[in-house]
Each structure stands twice: as C-alpha cells, then as structure tokens.
Amino acid sequence: MVLEVRLGDHVRLRKQHPCGGYDWEVVRLGADIGIRCLGCRRRVLLERSTFEKRVKTFLSRGPAEDSAER
C-alpha cells in the first residue's frame, strides 16, 4: 500500500536529525521525497520507500489536490 503524501505535510520521523529535530515538511514529491527540517531548515532527498519506512506520524496535512482542477 502506498502512503498518501502531499506537499506541505508536516511529518515526524523515527530517526533524529543531527540538529536534534524530528519534525519535517514535505517540499517535493516524486520517486524521491524532498523534506525540510523544521529545526535547522536543511533540505534532504529520500527515496519514497525509505521515507515511508521512517515516517512515524503526520503532524499536519497539506492541502488536498483536487482532481477536477487538472
């Protein structure tokens, strides 16, 4: 099952970032997921499968895509 990820989602990961933060914002979608640390603002690219394994919980969800707008 594929995890539904949206731009602007705030997620908590299982592993701590070196700056001490666990919370991230999704800034890019595709085969790789781009995330930005909410502590130090560092950007990281993770493979989608790796990202799905590391996500612990969603803190807030980004706006839903409306398929009628496409």
C-alpha positions as a Markdown table, in Angstrom:
| # | Residue | x | y | z |
|---|---|---|---|---|
| 1 | Met | 0.0 | 0.0 | 0.0 |
| 2 | Val | 1.3 | 3.4 | -1.0 |
| 3 | Leu | 1.3 | 6.2 | 1.7 |
| 4 | Glu | -0.5 | 9.3 | 0.6 |
| 5 | Val | 1.9 | 12.2 | 0.8 |
| 6 | Arg | 1.1 | 15.8 | 0.0 |
| 7 | Leu | 3.1 | 18.9 | -0.5 |
| 8 | Gly | 3.1 | 20.9 | 2.8 |
| 9 | Asp | 2.6 | 17.8 | 5.0 |
| 10 | His | 4.4 | 18.1 | 8.4 |
| 11 | Val | 5.7 | 14.7 | 9.5 |
| 12 | Arg | 7.6 | 13.3 | 12.4 |
| 13 | Leu | 10.3 | 10.8 | 11.5 |
| 14 | Arg | 11.6 | 7.9 | 13.6 |
| 15 | Lys | 15.3 | 9.0 | 13.4 |
| 16 | Gln | 16.5 | 12.2 | 14.9 |
| 17 | His | 18.3 | 14.8 | 12.7 |
| 18 | Pro | 21.7 | 15.9 | 13.9 |
| 19 | Cys | 20.3 | 19.3 | 14.8 |
| 20 | Gly | 18.0 | 17.5 | 17.3 |
| 21 | Gly | 14.8 | 17.8 | 15.4 |
| 22 | Tyr | 12.3 | 15.0 | 14.5 |
| 23 | Asp | 9.8 | 17.2 | 12.5 |
| 24 | Trp | 10.0 | 17.8 | 8.8 |
| 25 | Glu | 8.0 | 19.5 | 6.0 |
| 26 | Val | 7.4 | 17.8 | 2.6 |
| 27 | Val | 8.7 | 20.2 | -0.1 |
| 28 | Arg | 9.0 | 17.9 | -3.2 |
| 29 | Leu | 7.1 | 14.8 | -4.5 |
| 30 | Gly | 8.0 | 12.2 | -7.0 |
| 31 | Ala | 10.1 | 9.0 | -6.9 |
| 32 | Asp | 12.1 | 10.8 | -4.3 |
| 33 | Ile | 10.6 | 12.8 | -1.5 |
| 34 | Gly | 12.1 | 16.2 | -0.6 |
| 35 | Ile | 11.8 | 17.2 | 3.0 |
| 36 | Arg | 13.0 | 20.2 | 5.0 |
| 37 | Cys | 13.9 | 20.0 | 8.7 |
| 38 | Leu | 11.8 | 22.4 | 10.8 |
| 39 | Gly | 14.6 | 22.9 | 13.2 |
| 40 | Cys | 17.5 | 24.0 | 11.0 |
| 41 | Arg | 15.8 | 24.3 | 7.6 |
| 42 | Arg | 18.2 | 21.8 | 5.9 |
| 43 | Arg | 16.7 | 20.0 | 2.8 |
| 44 | Val | 17.1 | 16.3 | 2.3 |
| 45 | Leu | 16.0 | 13.9 | -0.6 |
| 46 | Leu | 14.9 | 10.4 | 0.4 |
| 47 | Glu | 13.7 | 7.6 | -1.8 |
| 48 | Arg | 10.0 | 7.1 | -1.4 |
| 49 | Ser | 10.4 | 3.6 | 0.1 |
| 50 | Thr | 12.9 | 4.9 | 2.7 |
| 51 | Phe | 10.6 | 7.9 | 3.5 |
| 52 | Glu | 7.6 | 5.6 | 4.1 |
| 53 | Lys | 9.6 | 3.4 | 6.5 |
| 54 | Arg | 10.9 | 6.4 | 8.5 |
| 55 | Val | 7.6 | 8.3 | 8.9 |
| 56 | Lys | 6.2 | 7.9 | 12.5 |
| 57 | Thr | 3.2 | 10.2 | 12.2 |
| 58 | Phe | 1.7 | 13.1 | 10.4 |
| 59 | Leu | 1.6 | 16.3 | 12.5 |
| 60 | Ser | -0.5 | 18.2 | 9.9 |
| 61 | Arg | -1.6 | 17.6 | 6.4 |
| 62 | Gly | -1.0 | 19.9 | 3.4 |
| 63 | Pro | -3.9 | 21.0 | 1.1 |
| 64 | Ala | -5.6 | 18.1 | -0.7 |
| 65 | Glu | -5.2 | 18.1 | -4.5 |
| 66 | Asp | -8.5 | 18.4 | -6.3 |
| 67 | Ser | -8.6 | 16.2 | -9.4 |
| 68 | Ala | -11.2 | 18.5 | -11.1 |
| 69 | Glu | -8.6 | 21.3 | -11.4 |
| 70 | Arg | -6.3 | 19.2 | -13.7 |
